[in-house]
Amino acid sequence: MASAVNQAAGKLPAIAKRVQNLGDMAIWQRSRAFHDLIGYINGTSSAIQGIKTTDEMFESEVLKKLLRLFDALEKLVEQHPPLEQPQRFGNKAYRDWAQEMREQLPELLGQLLPDAKKRYQVELEQYLIESFGNATRIDYGTGHELSFLFFLCSLFKAEILQEQDIVSAALRLFNRYLEFARQLQRTYNMEPAGSQGVWSLDDFQFVPFIWGSAQLAVKSPFDPSKFVDEQIITDYRDQFMFISCIDYICKVKTGHFGEHSNQLWSITDVPSWAKINAGLVKMYQKEILSKFPVIQHVYFGELMAFEPVSPGTTLSNARLGHVAPPPSKRICIGTTNLVPPVPVAAAPPPPAESLSSDLNVGDSSSESSDNSVVLRPTTSSASLVTAAEGSGDKPSKE
């Protein structure tokens, strides 16, 4: 939390949870943070098309230091092995690891931040701490993954990572986070947070499926109908994030894939990876970013701001199917504005009943430009196959 002195001086806004009720969900969906997040996810998708996780790529010195931070966190896991206990989920040794992580993270993060960027350290720490699970419930879910997305997006907003880091931030840094999160899940038998069981995309993750499908949107060595084949998993689990996720699911779950992972199984009916990516982004906006139980735990600050965007501001859209240079962060995230924003008169929020748990947002079938979509309600199903219909390289017309 920013110090009282800084807050009183107006230098840094409080880092706090801002979504307190259903009415706040409408404000969240018009916020700078929401637009920056969608822009970052879609901008990254456009940048990593046709690139394998194992390919050589640019890694800045700061990014290399961030990767080494996970080595230090891994050593803490070794120092706190799981305890012998009767419970199936939630090994209590996780709480000891989490406590030491919280104590050491300020120093670990402070060592890698340039002096000119240390003013953002408290906010970055908050996002990173929240990304490893909940120590009270000993669980992990897509809300914790979302916190790490806030961390990554903030690194670009603060210009700690630069435009040329976009590919490696996803395929190196996020992938390293994903591997470490799986280690925590296995070591401490962490419970899935808010999982819908067979009807959820995955018990723990979502974004690696979005970015993994983007990798496969260009020069894919196999069709979507083949991703559950044992040989495909063996050959490509190290090369593509999507297949890495499938491989992990097959290791931790038993039985027919279509029975324990029905939503993923439905993807085999979608004809192209570009359509899959579009459907997954819609599903993410509806099933994660529009759920009050998830967003009520999200922290906001200066870099990921809760202030509203200007009326008419559009969301950036991934343009998949052709290789393009990594997009500038000024396009996929927006021009960094780290001074107090000019107040914008926002429309009154819709009634609470319209913001129920079934709220749909982010329909990308619009008449906006090729680079953006307009956030608006839709009545489409959350099913991935349904979401992918009419999606692809060109926006569909209504």
Disulfide bonds with the S-S distance in Angstrom:
none
